[in-house]
Amino acid sequence: MKCREGCGACCIAPSISSAIPGMPEGKPAGERCLHLSAQNLCQLFGQPQRPAVCGGFKAEVDVCGSDRDEAIRLIGWLERMTAA
């Protein structure tokens, strides 16, 4: 599956525990990444500062569903089910 441009669910729904420029403690689940543009595009895409976890995310139907709202729900559910 190709990532849906302008979705941004993977930059909102999950927590990120690694440092992000401007977010040294990472980000909590459900919070918009500081680098997600108003168009829901990653402003760090292709940059060396982009966290490895972000670069390693692969869009999959099981995770991203059929639209942005479903992606937010699915990724949020996965986050809650795997929270420590």
mmCIF file of the N, C-alpha and C atoms, coordinates in Angstrom:
data_MODEL
# 
_entry.id   MODEL 
# 
loop_
_atom_site.group_PDB 
_atom_site.id 
_atom_site.type_symbol 
_atom_site.label_atom_id 
_atom_site.label_alt_id 
_atom_site.label_comp_id 
_atom_site.label_asym_id 
_atom_site.label_entity_id 
_atom_site.label_seq_id 
_atom_site.pdbx_PDB_ins_code 
_atom_site.Cartn_x 
_atom_site.Cartn_y 
_atom_site.Cartn_z 
_atom_site.occupancy 
_atom_site.B_iso_or_equiv 
_atom_site.pdbx_formal_charge 
_atom_site.auth_seq_id 
_atom_site.auth_comp_id 
_atom_site.auth_asym_id 
_atom_site.auth_atom_id 
_atom_site.pdbx_PDB_model_num 
ATOM 1   N N  . MET A 1 1  ? 0.847   -1.176 0.000  1.00 0.00 ? 1  MET A N  1 
ATOM 2   C CA . MET A 1 1  ? 0.000   0.000  0.000  1.00 0.00 ? 1  MET A CA 1 
ATOM 3   C C  . MET A 1 1  ? 0.891   1.237  0.000  1.00 0.00 ? 1  MET A C  1 
ATOM 4   N N  . LYS A 1 2  ? 0.501   2.222  -0.773 1.00 0.00 ? 2  LYS A N  1 
ATOM 5   C CA . LYS A 1 2  ? 1.205   3.504  -0.761 1.00 0.00 ? 2  LYS A CA 1 
ATOM 6   C C  . LYS A 1 2  ? 0.585   4.396  0.303  1.00 0.00 ? 2  LYS A C  1 
ATOM 7   N N  . CYS A 1 3  ? 1.432   5.178  0.944  1.00 0.00 ? 3  CYS A N  1 
ATOM 8   C CA . CYS A 1 3  ? 0.976   6.132  1.942  1.00 0.00 ? 3  CYS A CA 1 
ATOM 9   C C  . CYS A 1 3  ? 0.033   7.141  1.268  1.00 0.00 ? 3  CYS A C  1 
ATOM 10  N N  . ARG A 1 4  ? -1.062  7.494  1.978  1.00 0.00 ? 4  ARG A N  1 
ATOM 11  C CA . ARG A 1 4  ? -1.989  8.503  1.452  1.00 0.00 ? 4  ARG A CA 1 
ATOM 12  C C  . ARG A 1 4  ? -1.431  9.889  1.756  1.00 0.00 ? 4  ARG A C  1 
ATOM 13  N N  . GLU A 1 5  ? -1.028  10.608 0.749  1.00 0.00 ? 5  GLU A N  1 
ATOM 14  C CA . GLU A 1 5  ? -0.476  11.950 0.952  1.00 0.00 ? 5  GLU A CA 1 
ATOM 15  C C  . GLU A 1 5  ? -1.516  12.839 1.626  1.00 0.00 ? 5  GLU A C  1 
ATOM 16  N N  . GLY A 1 6  ? -1.075  13.534 2.653  1.00 0.00 ? 6  GLY A N  1 
ATOM 17  C CA . GLY A 1 6  ? -1.966  14.429 3.365  1.00 0.00 ? 6  GLY A CA 1 
ATOM 18  C C  . GLY A 1 6  ? -2.773  13.754 4.458  1.00 0.00 ? 6  GLY A C  1 
ATOM 19  N N  . CYS A 1 7  ? -2.464  12.505 4.775  1.00 0.00 ? 7  CYS A N  1 
ATOM 20  C CA . CYS A 1 7  ? -3.179  11.783 5.834  1.00 0.00 ? 7  CYS A CA 1 
ATOM 21  C C  . CYS A 1 7  ? -2.664  12.228 7.205  1.00 0.00 ? 7  CYS A C  1 
ATOM 22  N N  . GLY A 1 8  ? -1.395  11.986 7.489  1.00 0.00 ? 8  GLY A N  1 
ATOM 23  C CA . GLY A 1 8  ? -0.779  12.417 8.735  1.00 0.00 ? 8  GLY A CA 1 
ATOM 24  C C  . GLY A 1 8  ? -1.152  11.621 9.967  1.00 0.00 ? 8  GLY A C  1 
ATOM 25  N N  . ALA A 1 9  ? -1.959  10.564 9.829  1.00 0.00 ? 9  ALA A N  1 
ATOM 26  C CA . ALA A 1 9  ? -2.376  9.788  11.000 1.00 0.00 ? 9  ALA A CA 1 
ATOM 27  C C  . ALA A 1 9  ? -1.188  9.228  11.768 1.00 0.00 ? 9  ALA A C  1 
ATOM 28  N N  . CYS A 1 10 ? -0.154  8.793  11.062 1.00 0.00 ? 10 CYS A N  1 
ATOM 29  C CA . CYS A 1 10 ? 1.019   8.216  11.724 1.00 0.00 ? 10 CYS A CA 1 
ATOM 30  C C  . CYS A 1 10 ? 1.855   9.285  12.430 1.00 0.00 ? 10 CYS A C  1 
ATOM 31  N N  . CYS A 1 11 ? 1.551   10.548 12.206 1.00 0.00 ? 11 CYS A N  1 
ATOM 32  C CA . CYS A 1 11 ? 2.245   11.655 12.868 1.00 0.00 ? 11 CYS A CA 1 
ATOM 33  C C  . CYS A 1 11 ? 1.407   12.230 14.010 1.00 0.00 ? 11 CYS A C  1 
ATOM 34  N N  . ILE A 1 12 ? 0.240   11.636 14.236 1.00 0.00 ? 12 ILE A N  1 
ATOM 35  C CA . ILE A 1 12 ? -0.662  12.102 15.284 1.00 0.00 ? 12 ILE A CA 1 
ATOM 36  C C  . ILE A 1 12 ? -0.965  10.979 16.279 1.00 0.00 ? 12 ILE A C  1 
ATOM 37  N N  . ALA A 1 13 ? -1.468  9.855  15.802 1.00 0.00 ? 13 ALA A N  1 
ATOM 38  C CA . ALA A 1 13 ? -2.001  8.811  16.672 1.00 0.00 ? 13 ALA A CA 1 
ATOM 39  C C  . ALA A 1 13 ? -0.967  8.114  17.556 1.00 0.00 ? 13 ALA A C  1 
ATOM 40  N N  . PRO A 1 14 ? 0.190   7.713  17.040 1.00 0.00 ? 14 PRO A N  1 
ATOM 41  C CA . PRO A 1 14 ? 1.115   6.964  17.909 1.00 0.00 ? 14 PRO A CA 1 
ATOM 42  C C  . PRO A 1 14 ? 1.992   7.871  18.774 1.00 0.00 ? 14 PRO A C  1 
ATOM 43  N N  . SER A 1 15 ? 2.473   7.284  19.856 1.00 0.00 ? 15 SER A N  1 
ATOM 44  C CA . SER A 1 15 ? 3.503   7.979  20.629 1.00 0.00 ? 15 SER A CA 1 
ATOM 45  C C  . SER A 1 15 ? 4.840   7.743  19.924 1.00 0.00 ? 15 SER A C  1 
ATOM 46  N N  . ILE A 1 16 ? 5.762   8.652  20.112 1.00 0.00 ? 16 ILE A N  1 
ATOM 47  C CA . ILE A 1 16 ? 7.119   8.492  19.596 1.00 0.00 ? 16 ILE A CA 1 
ATOM 48  C C  . ILE A 1 16 ? 8.043   8.740  20.769 1.00 0.00 ? 16 ILE A C  1 
ATOM 49  N N  . SER A 1 17 ? 8.807   7.723  21.149 1.00 0.00 ? 17 SER A N  1 
ATOM 50  C CA . SER A 1 17 ? 9.648   7.835  22.342 1.00 0.00 ? 17 SER A CA 1 
ATOM 51  C C  . SER A 1 17 ? 11.016  8.432  22.052 1.00 0.00 ? 17 SER A C  1 
ATOM 52  N N  . SER A 1 18 ? 11.417  8.462  20.804 1.00 0.00 ? 18 SER A N  1 
ATOM 53  C CA . SER A 1 18 ? 12.716  9.049  20.476 1.00 0.00 ? 18 SER A CA 1 
ATOM 54  C C  . SER A 1 18 ? 12.593  10.556 20.295 1.00 0.00 ? 18 SER A C  1 
ATOM 55  N N  . ALA A 1 19 ? 13.713  11.231 20.469 1.00 0.00 ? 19 ALA A N  1 
ATOM 56  C CA . ALA A 1 19 ? 13.731  12.689 20.322 1.00 0.00 ? 19 ALA A CA 1 
ATOM 57  C C  . ALA A 1 19 ? 13.403  13.089 18.888 1.00 0.00 ? 19 ALA A C  1 
ATOM 58  N N  . ILE A 1 20 ? 12.685  14.186 18.785 1.00 0.00 ? 20 ILE A N  1 
ATOM 59  C CA . ILE A 1 20 ? 12.337  14.806 17.508 1.00 0.00 ? 20 ILE A CA 1 
ATOM 60  C C  . ILE A 1 20 ? 12.804  16.252 17.631 1.00 0.00 ? 20 ILE A C  1 
ATOM 61  N N  . PRO A 1 21 ? 13.362  16.858 16.592 1.00 0.00 ? 21 PRO A N  1 
ATOM 62  C CA . PRO A 1 21 ? 13.756  18.262 16.712 1.00 0.00 ? 21 PRO A CA 1 
ATOM 63  C C  . PRO A 1 21 ? 12.601  19.103 17.262 1.00 0.00 ? 21 PRO A C  1 
ATOM 64  N N  . GLY A 1 22 ? 12.864  19.828 18.343 1.00 0.00 ? 22 GLY A N  1 
ATOM 65  C CA . GLY A 1 22 ? 11.832  20.638 18.976 1.00 0.00 ? 22 GLY A CA 1 
ATOM 66  C C  . GLY A 1 22 ? 10.965  19.874 19.955 1.00 0.00 ? 22 GLY A C  1 
ATOM 67  N N  . MET A 1 23 ? 11.108  18.561 19.975 1.00 0.00 ? 23 MET A N  1 
ATOM 68  C CA . MET A 1 23 ? 10.360  17.687 20.901 1.00 0.00 ? 23 MET A CA 1 
ATOM 69  C C  . MET A 1 23 ? 11.366  16.686 21.482 1.00 0.00 ? 23 MET A C  1 
ATOM 70  N N  . PRO A 1 24 ? 12.244  17.138 22.374 1.00 0.00 ? 24 PRO A N  1 
ATOM 71  C CA . PRO A 1 24 ? 13.340  16.287 22.846 1.00 0.00 ? 24 PRO A CA 1 
ATOM 72  C C  . PRO A 1 24 ? 12.894  15.033 23.589 1.00 0.00 ? 24 PRO A C  1 
ATOM 73  N N  . GLU A 1 25 ? 11.695  15.035 24.114 1.00 0.00 ? 25 GLU A N  1 
ATOM 74  C CA . GLU A 1 25 ? 11.170  13.859 24.819 1.00 0.00 ? 25 GLU A CA 1 
ATOM 75  C C  . GLU A 1 25 ? 10.284  13.008 23.910 1.00 0.00 ? 25 GLU A C  1 
ATOM 76  N N  . GLY A 1 26 ? 10.260  13.296 22.614 1.00 0.00 ? 26 GLY A N  1 
ATOM 77  C CA . GLY A 1 26 ? 9.360   12.606 21.701 1.00 0.00 ? 26 GLY A CA 1 
ATOM 78  C C  . GLY A 1 26 ? 7.978   13.236 21.788 1.00 0.00 ? 26 GLY A C  1 
ATOM 79  N N  . LYS A 1 27 ? 6.943   12.452 21.510 1.00 0.00 ? 27 LYS A N  1 
ATOM 80  C CA . LYS A 1 27 ? 5.577   12.988 21.580 1.00 0.00 ? 27 LYS A CA 1 
ATOM 81  C C  . LYS A 1 27 ? 4.626   11.923 22.102 1.00 0.00 ? 27 LYS A C  1 
ATOM 82  N N  . PRO A 1 28 ? 3.626   12.350 22.849 1.00 0.00 ? 28 PRO A N  1 
ATOM 83  C CA . PRO A 1 28 ? 2.632   11.387 23.328 1.00 0.00 ? 28 PRO A CA 1 
ATOM 84  C C  . PRO A 1 28 ? 1.631   11.019 22.230 1.00 0.00 ? 28 PRO A C  1 
ATOM 85  N N  . ALA A 1 29 ? 0.989   9.887  22.427 1.00 0.00 ? 29 ALA A N  1 
ATOM 86  C CA . ALA A 1 29 ? -0.051  9.444  21.500 1.00 0.00 ? 29 ALA A CA 1 
ATOM 87  C C  . ALA A 1 29 ? -1.159  10.487 21.431 1.00 0.00 ? 29 ALA A C  1 
ATOM 88  N N  . GLY A 1 30 ? -1.665  10.710 20.230 1.00 0.00 ? 30 GLY A N  1 
ATOM 89  C CA . GLY A 1 30 ? -2.767  11.637 20.024 1.00 0.00 ? 30 GLY A CA 1 
ATOM 90  C C  . GLY A 1 30 ? -2.349  13.084 19.852 1.00 0.00 ? 30 GLY A C  1 
ATOM 91  N N  . GLU A 1 31 ? -1.092  13.384 20.027 1.00 0.00 ? 31 GLU A N  1 
ATOM 92  C CA . GLU A 1 31 ? -0.589  14.753 19.857 1.00 0.00 ? 31 GLU A CA 1 
ATOM 93  C C  . GLU A 1 31 ? 0.041   14.887 18.479 1.00 0.00 ? 31 GLU A C  1 
ATOM 94  N N  . ARG A 1 32 ? -0.267  15.970 17.802 1.00 0.00 ? 32 ARG A N  1 
ATOM 95  C CA . ARG A 1 32 ? 0.333   16.252 16.491 1.00 0.00 ? 32 ARG A CA 1 
ATOM 96  C C  . ARG A 1 32 ? 1.824   16.462 16.624 1.00 0.00 ? 32 ARG A C  1 
ATOM 97  N N  . CYS A 1 33 ? 2.587   15.876 15.749 1.00 0.00 ? 33 CYS A N  1 
ATOM 98  C CA . CYS A 1 33 ? 4.018   16.156 15.706 1.00 0.00 ? 33 CYS A CA 1 
ATOM 99  C C  . CYS A 1 33 ? 4.207   17.616 15.311 1.00 0.00 ? 33 CYS A C  1 
ATOM 100 N N  . LEU A 1 34 ? 5.161   18.238 15.934 1.00 0.00 ? 34 LEU A N  1 
ATOM 101 C CA . LEU A 1 34 ? 5.501   19.631 15.659 1.00 0.00 ? 34 LEU A CA 1 
ATOM 102 C C  . LEU A 1 34 ? 5.828   19.862 14.180 1.00 0.00 ? 34 LEU A C  1 
ATOM 103 N N  . HIS A 1 35 ? 6.283   18.823 13.503 1.00 0.00 ? 35 HIS A N  1 
ATOM 104 C CA . HIS A 1 35 ? 6.730   18.943 12.110 1.00 0.00 ? 35 HIS A CA 1 
ATOM 105 C C  . HIS A 1 35 ? 5.694   18.495 11.086 1.00 0.00 ? 35 HIS A C  1 
ATOM 106 N N  . LEU A 1 36 ? 4.459   18.300 11.532 1.00 0.00 ? 36 LEU A N  1 
ATOM 107 C CA . LEU A 1 36 ? 3.381   17.961 10.607 1.00 0.00 ? 36 LEU A CA 1 
ATOM 108 C C  . LEU A 1 36 ? 2.756   19.265 10.128 1.00 0.00 ? 36 LEU A C  1 
ATOM 109 N N  . SER A 1 37 ? 2.815   19.497 8.834  1.00 0.00 ? 37 SER A N  1 
ATOM 110 C CA . SER A 1 37 ? 2.325   20.760 8.272  1.00 0.00 ? 37 SER A CA 1 
ATOM 111 C C  . SER A 1 37 ? 0.800   20.838 8.310  1.00 0.00 ? 37 SER A C  1 
ATOM 112 N N  . ALA A 1 38 ? 0.270   22.004 8.009  1.00 0.00 ? 38 ALA A N  1 
ATOM 113 C CA . ALA A 1 38 ? -1.182  22.200 7.936  1.00 0.00 ? 38 ALA A CA 1 
ATOM 114 C C  . ALA A 1 38 ? -1.801  21.303 6.861  1.00 0.00 ? 38 ALA A C  1 
ATOM 115 N N  . GLN A 1 39 ? -1.004  20.896 5.893  1.00 0.00 ? 39 GLN A N  1 
ATOM 116 C CA . GLN A 1 39 ? -1.462  19.991 4.825  1.00 0.00 ? 39 GLN A CA 1 
ATOM 117 C C  . GLN A 1 39 ? -1.243  18.526 5.204  1.00 0.00 ? 39 GLN A C  1 
ATOM 118 N N  . ASN A 1 40 ? -0.862  18.286 6.467  1.00 0.00 ? 40 ASN A N  1 
ATOM 119 C CA . ASN A 1 40 ? -0.591  16.942 6.987  1.00 0.00 ? 40 ASN A CA 1 
ATOM 120 C C  . ASN A 1 40 ? 0.551   16.249 6.253  1.00 0.00 ? 40 ASN A C  1 
ATOM 121 N N  . LEU A 1 41 ? 1.589   17.001 5.975  1.00 0.00 ? 41 LEU A N  1 
ATOM 122 C CA . LEU A 1 41 ? 2.800   16.462 5.358  1.00 0.00 ? 41 LEU A CA 1 
ATOM 123 C C  . LEU A 1 41 ? 3.956   16.614 6.337  1.00 0.00 ? 41 LEU A C  1 
ATOM 124 N N  . CYS A 1 42 ? 4.832   15.609 6.389  1.00 0.00 ? 42 CYS A N  1 
ATOM 125 C CA . CYS A 1 42 ? 5.989   15.646 7.278  1.00 0.00 ? 42 CYS A CA 1 
ATOM 126 C C  . CYS A 1 42 ? 7.031   16.626 6.731  1.00 0.00 ? 42 CYS A C  1 
ATOM 127 N N  . GLN A 1 43 ? 7.341   17.628 7.536  1.00 0.00 ? 43 GLN A N  1 
ATOM 128 C CA . GLN A 1 43 ? 8.334   18.617 7.116  1.00 0.00 ? 43 GLN A CA 1 
ATOM 129 C C  . GLN A 1 43 ? 9.759   18.115 7.314  1.00 0.00 ? 43 GLN A C  1 
ATOM 130 N N  . LEU A 1 44 ? 9.919   16.944 7.946  1.00 0.00 ? 44 LEU A N  1 
ATOM 131 C CA . LEU A 1 44 ? 11.248  16.341 8.109  1.00 0.00 ? 44 LEU A CA 1 
ATOM 132 C C  . LEU A 1 44 ? 11.482  15.216 7.110  1.00 0.00 ? 44 LEU A C  1 
ATOM 133 N N  . PHE A 1 45 ? 10.500  14.935 6.269  1.00 0.00 ? 45 PHE A N  1 
ATOM 134 C CA . PHE A 1 45 ? 10.630  13.829 5.313  1.00 0.00 ? 45 PHE A CA 1 
ATOM 135 C C  . PHE A 1 45 ? 11.907  13.992 4.496  1.00 0.00 ? 45 PHE A C  1 
ATOM 136 N N  . GLY A 1 46 ? 12.712  12.949 4.450  1.00 0.00 ? 46 GLY A N  1 
ATOM 137 C CA . GLY A 1 46 ? 13.956  12.968 3.686  1.00 0.00 ? 46 GLY A CA 1 
ATOM 138 C C  . GLY A 1 46 ? 15.108  13.666 4.378  1.00 0.00 ? 46 GLY A C  1 
ATOM 139 N N  . GLN A 1 47 ? 14.871  14.172 5.585  1.00 0.00 ? 47 GLN A N  1 
ATOM 140 C CA . GLN A 1 47 ? 15.917  14.895 6.323  1.00 0.00 ? 47 GLN A CA 1 
ATOM 141 C C  . GLN A 1 47 ? 16.580  13.947 7.327  1.00 0.00 ? 47 GLN A C  1 
ATOM 142 N N  . PRO A 1 48 ? 17.871  14.133 7.607  1.00 0.00 ? 48 PRO A N  1 
ATOM 143 C CA . PRO A 1 48 ? 18.553  13.254 8.569  1.00 0.00 ? 48 PRO A CA 1 
ATOM 144 C C  . PRO A 1 48 ? 18.007  13.389 9.994  1.00 0.00 ? 48 PRO A C  1 
ATOM 145 N N  . GLN A 1 49 ? 17.334  14.486 10.313 1.00 0.00 ? 49 GLN A N  1 
ATOM 146 C CA . GLN A 1 49 ? 16.781  14.686 11.657 1.00 0.00 ? 49 GLN A CA 1 
ATOM 147 C C  . GLN A 1 49 ? 15.512  13.871 11.895 1.00 0.00 ? 49 GLN A C  1 
ATOM 148 N N  . ARG A 1 50 ? 14.926  13.349 10.846 1.00 0.00 ? 50 ARG A N  1 
ATOM 149 C CA . ARG A 1 50 ? 13.690  12.574 10.979 1.00 0.00 ? 50 ARG A CA 1 
ATOM 150 C C  . ARG A 1 50 ? 13.986  11.308 11.780 1.00 0.00 ? 50 ARG A C  1 
ATOM 151 N N  . PRO A 1 51 ? 13.204  11.034 12.837 1.00 0.00 ? 51 PRO A N  1 
ATOM 152 C CA . PRO A 1 51 ? 13.449  9.842  13.648 1.00 0.00 ? 51 PRO A CA 1 
ATOM 153 C C  . PRO A 1 51 ? 13.371  8.557  12.824 1.00 0.00 ? 51 PRO A C  1 
ATOM 154 N N  . ALA A 1 52 ? 14.217  7.600  13.161 1.00 0.00 ? 52 ALA A N  1 
ATOM 155 C CA . ALA A 1 52 ? 14.245  6.318  12.448 1.00 0.00 ? 52 ALA A CA 1 
ATOM 156 C C  . ALA A 1 52 ? 12.893  5.618  12.495 1.00 0.00 ? 52 ALA A C  1 
ATOM 157 N N  . VAL A 1 53 ? 12.198  5.723  13.616 1.00 0.00 ? 53 VAL A N  1 
ATOM 158 C CA . VAL A 1 53 ? 10.895  5.073  13.737 1.00 0.00 ? 53 VAL A CA 1 
ATOM 159 C C  . VAL A 1 53 ? 9.912   5.630  12.705 1.00 0.00 ? 53 VAL A C  1 
ATOM 160 N N  . CYS A 1 54 ? 10.012  6.899  12.417 1.00 0.00 ? 54 CYS A N  1 
ATOM 161 C CA . CYS A 1 54 ? 9.132   7.511  11.408 1.00 0.00 ? 54 CYS A CA 1 
ATOM 162 C C  . CYS A 1 54 ? 9.496   7.010  10.012 1.00 0.00 ? 54 CYS A C  1 
ATOM 163 N N  . GLY A 1 55 ? 10.782  6.989  9.724  1.00 0.00 ? 55 GLY A N  1 
ATOM 164 C CA . GLY A 1 55 ? 11.226  6.517  8.421  1.00 0.00 ? 55 GLY A CA 1 
ATOM 165 C C  . GLY A 1 55 ? 10.938  5.046  8.188  1.00 0.00 ? 55 GLY A C  1 
ATOM 166 N N  . GLY A 1 56 ? 10.851  4.277  9.276  1.00 0.00 ? 56 GLY A N  1 
ATOM 167 C CA . GLY A 1 56 ? 10.602  2.846  9.168  1.00 0.00 ? 56 GLY A CA 1 
ATOM 168 C C  . GLY A 1 56 ? 9.131   2.476  9.067  1.00 0.00 ? 56 GLY A C  1 
ATOM 169 N N  . PHE A 1 57 ? 8.231   3.439  9.289  1.00 0.00 ? 57 PHE A N  1 
ATOM 170 C CA . PHE A 1 57 ? 6.806   3.134  9.224  1.00 0.00 ? 57 PHE A CA 1 
ATOM 171 C C  . PHE A 1 57 ? 6.409   2.816  7.791  1.00 0.00 ? 57 PHE A C  1 
ATOM 172 N N  . LYS A 1 58 ? 5.711   1.717  7.621  1.00 0.00 ? 58 LYS A N  1 
ATOM 173 C CA . LYS A 1 58 ? 5.225   1.310  6.303  1.00 0.00 ? 58 LYS A CA 1 
ATOM 174 C C  . LYS A 1 58 ? 3.704   1.273  6.320  1.00 0.00 ? 58 LYS A C  1 
ATOM 175 N N  . ALA A 1 59 ? 3.103   1.966  5.403  1.00 0.00 ? 59 ALA A N  1 
ATOM 176 C CA . ALA A 1 59 ? 1.640   1.969  5.306  1.00 0.00 ? 59 ALA A CA 1 
ATOM 177 C C  . ALA A 1 59 ? 1.152   0.572  4.944  1.00 0.00 ? 59 ALA A C  1 
ATOM 178 N N  . GLU A 1 60 ? 0.182   0.081  5.715  1.00 0.00 ? 60 GLU A N  1 
ATOM 179 C CA . GLU A 1 60 ? -0.437  -1.223 5.490  1.00 0.00 ? 60 GLU A CA 1 
ATOM 180 C C  . GLU A 1 60 ? -1.941  -1.063 5.696  1.00 0.00 ? 60 GLU A C  1 
ATOM 181 N N  . VAL A 1 61 ? -2.736  -1.769 4.931  1.00 0.00 ? 61 VAL A N  1 
ATOM 182 C CA . VAL A 1 61 ? -4.183  -1.685 5.048  1.00 0.00 ? 61 VAL A CA 1 
ATOM 183 C C  . VAL A 1 61 ? -4.627  -2.005 6.476  1.00 0.00 ? 61 VAL A C  1 
ATOM 184 N N  . ASP A 1 62 ? -4.000  -2.993 7.119  1.00 0.00 ? 62 ASP A N  1 
ATOM 185 C CA . ASP A 1 62 ? -4.378  -3.383 8.484  1.00 0.00 ? 62 ASP A CA 1 
ATOM 186 C C  . ASP A 1 62 ? -4.147  -2.266 9.487  1.00 0.00 ? 62 ASP A C  1 
ATOM 187 N N  . VAL A 1 63 ? -3.239  -1.368 9.192  1.00 0.00 ? 63 VAL A N  1 
ATOM 188 C CA . VAL A 1 63 ? -2.892  -0.271 10.094 1.00 0.00 ? 63 VAL A CA 1 
ATOM 189 C C  . VAL A 1 63 ? -3.545  1.037  9.644  1.00 0.00 ? 63 VAL A C  1 
ATOM 190 N N  . CYS A 1 64 ? -3.599  1.250  8.354  1.00 0.00 ? 64 CYS A N  1 
ATOM 191 C CA . CYS A 1 64 ? -4.058  2.533  7.810  1.00 0.00 ? 64 CYS A CA 1 
ATOM 192 C C  . CYS A 1 64 ? -5.510  2.539  7.352  1.00 0.00 ? 64 CYS A C  1 
ATOM 193 N N  . GLY A 1 65 ? -6.112  1.373  7.255  1.00 0.00 ? 65 GLY A N  1 
ATOM 194 C CA . GLY A 1 65 ? -7.507  1.308  6.861  1.00 0.00 ? 65 GLY A CA 1 
ATOM 195 C C  . GLY A 1 65 ? -7.766  1.891  5.488  1.00 0.00 ? 65 GLY A C  1 
ATOM 196 N N  . SER A 1 66 ? -8.991  2.367  5.306  1.00 0.00 ? 66 SER A N  1 
ATOM 197 C CA . SER A 1 66 ? -9.402  2.845  3.984  1.00 0.00 ? 66 SER A CA 1 
ATOM 198 C C  . SER A 1 66 ? -9.381  4.366  3.853  1.00 0.00 ? 66 SER A C  1 
ATOM 199 N N  . ASP A 1 67 ? -9.221  5.080  4.994  1.00 0.00 ? 67 ASP A N  1 
ATOM 200 C CA . ASP A 1 67 ? -9.149  6.541  4.935  1.00 0.00 ? 67 ASP A CA 1 
ATOM 201 C C  . ASP A 1 67 ? -8.462  7.065  6.203  1.00 0.00 ? 67 ASP A C  1 
ATOM 202 N N  . ARG A 1 68 ? -8.276  8.364  6.268  1.00 0.00 ? 68 ARG A N  1 
ATOM 203 C CA . ARG A 1 68 ? -7.550  8.988  7.366  1.00 0.00 ? 68 ARG A CA 1 
ATOM 204 C C  . ARG A 1 68 ? -8.218  8.739  8.716  1.00 0.00 ? 68 ARG A C  1 
ATOM 205 N N  . ASP A 1 69 ? -9.538  8.874  8.786  1.00 0.00 ? 69 ASP A N  1 
ATOM 206 C CA . ASP A 1 69 ? -10.241 8.661  10.050 1.00 0.00 ? 69 ASP A CA 1 
ATOM 207 C C  . ASP A 1 69 ? -10.055 7.238  10.562 1.00 0.00 ? 69 ASP A C  1 
ATOM 208 N N  . GLU A 1 70 ? -10.132 6.284  9.658  1.00 0.00 ? 70 GLU A N  1 
ATOM 209 C CA . GLU A 1 70 ? -9.927  4.894  10.063 1.00 0.00 ? 70 GLU A CA 1 
ATOM 210 C C  . GLU A 1 70 ? -8.480  4.683  10.508 1.00 0.00 ? 70 GLU A C  1 
ATOM 211 N N  . ALA A 1 71 ? -7.534  5.313  9.831  1.00 0.00 ? 71 ALA A N  1 
ATOM 212 C CA . ALA A 1 71 ? -6.124  5.206  10.224 1.00 0.00 ? 71 ALA A CA 1 
ATOM 213 C C  . ALA A 1 71 ? -5.907  5.743  11.633 1.00 0.00 ? 71 ALA A C  1 
ATOM 214 N N  . ILE A 1 72 ? -6.503  6.882  11.951 1.00 0.00 ? 72 ILE A N  1 
ATOM 215 C CA . ILE A 1 72 ? -6.397  7.453  13.303 1.00 0.00 ? 72 ILE A CA 1 
ATOM 216 C C  . ILE A 1 72 ? -6.946  6.454  14.324 1.00 0.00 ? 72 ILE A C  1 
ATOM 217 N N  . ARG A 1 73 ? -8.104  5.865  14.029 1.00 0.00 ? 73 ARG A N  1 
ATOM 218 C CA . ARG A 1 73 ? -8.709  4.897  14.962 1.00 0.00 ? 73 ARG A CA 1 
ATOM 219 C C  . ARG A 1 73 ? -7.839  3.652  15.113 1.00 0.00 ? 73 ARG A C  1 
ATOM 220 N N  . LEU A 1 74 ? -7.393  3.083  13.997 1.00 0.00 ? 74 LEU A N  1 
ATOM 221 C CA . LEU A 1 74 ? -6.604  1.852  14.050 1.00 0.00 ? 74 LEU A CA 1 
ATOM 222 C C  . LEU A 1 74 ? -5.256  2.060  14.736 1.00 0.00 ? 74 LEU A C  1 
ATOM 223 N N  . ILE A 1 75 ? -4.553  3.100  14.364 1.00 0.00 ? 75 ILE A N  1 
ATOM 224 C CA . ILE A 1 75 ? -3.244  3.362  14.974 1.00 0.00 ? 75 ILE A CA 1 
ATOM 225 C C  . ILE A 1 75 ? -3.418  3.696  16.456 1.00 0.00 ? 75 ILE A C  1 
ATOM 226 N N  . GLY A 1 76 ? -4.457  4.447  16.779 1.00 0.00 ? 76 GLY A N  1 
ATOM 227 C CA . GLY A 1 76 ? -4.749  4.743  18.181 1.00 0.00 ? 76 GLY A CA 1 
ATOM 228 C C  . GLY A 1 76 ? -5.044  3.482  18.977 1.00 0.00 ? 76 GLY A C  1 
ATOM 229 N N  . TRP A 1 77 ? -5.822  2.561  18.402 1.00 0.00 ? 77 TRP A N  1 
ATOM 230 C CA . TRP A 1 77 ? -6.115  1.292  19.060 1.00 0.00 ? 77 TRP A CA 1 
ATOM 231 C C  . TRP A 1 77 ? -4.839  0.490  19.267 1.00 0.00 ? 77 TRP A C  1 
ATOM 232 N N  . LEU A 1 78 ? -4.003  0.404  18.231 1.00 0.00 ? 78 LEU A N  1 
ATOM 233 C CA . LEU A 1 78 ? -2.728  -0.317 18.362 1.00 0.00 ? 78 LEU A CA 1 
ATOM 234 C C  . LEU A 1 78 ? -1.858  0.300  19.455 1.00 0.00 ? 78 LEU A C  1 
ATOM 235 N N  . GLU A 1 79 ? -1.851  1.610  19.521 1.00 0.00 ? 79 GLU A N  1 
ATOM 236 C CA . GLU A 1 79 ? -1.079  2.316  20.552 1.00 0.00 ? 79 GLU A CA 1 
ATOM 237 C C  . GLU A 1 79 ? -1.576  1.910  21.944 1.00 0.00 ? 79 GLU A C  1 
ATOM 238 N N  . ARG A 1 80 ? -2.878  1.927  22.146 1.00 0.00 ? 80 ARG A N  1 
ATOM 239 C CA . ARG A 1 80 ? -3.430  1.572  23.454 1.00 0.00 ? 80 ARG A CA 1 
ATOM 240 C C  . ARG A 1 80 ? -3.164  0.110  23.804 1.00 0.00 ? 80 ARG A C  1 
ATOM 241 N N  . MET A 1 81 ? -3.243  -0.781 22.815 1.00 0.00 ? 81 MET A N  1 
ATOM 242 C CA . MET A 1 81 ? -3.044  -2.203 23.076 1.00 0.00 ? 81 MET A CA 1 
ATOM 243 C C  . MET A 1 81 ? -1.587  -2.556 23.368 1.00 0.00 ? 81 MET A C  1 
ATOM 244 N N  . THR A 1 82 ? -0.670  -1.725 22.932 1.00 0.00 ? 82 THR A N  1 
ATOM 245 C CA . THR A 1 82 ? 0.755   -2.021 23.135 1.00 0.00 ? 82 THR A CA 1 
ATOM 246 C C  . THR A 1 82 ? 1.416   -1.098 24.153 1.00 0.00 ? 82 THR A C  1 
ATOM 247 N N  . ALA A 1 83 ? 0.642   -0.217 24.779 1.00 0.00 ? 83 ALA A N  1 
ATOM 248 C CA . ALA A 1 83 ? 1.202   0.708  25.776 1.00 0.00 ? 83 ALA A CA 1 
ATOM 249 C C  . ALA A 1 83 ? 1.708   -0.075 26.980 1.00 0.00 ? 83 ALA A C  1 
ATOM 250 N N  . ALA A 1 84 ? 2.823   0.374  27.486 1.00 0.00 ? 84 ALA A N  1 
ATOM 251 C CA . ALA A 1 84 ? 3.431   -0.310 28.644 1.00 0.00 ? 84 ALA A CA 1 
ATOM 252 C C  . ALA A 1 84 ? 2.770   0.081  29.942 1.00 0.00 ? 84 ALA A C  1 
# 
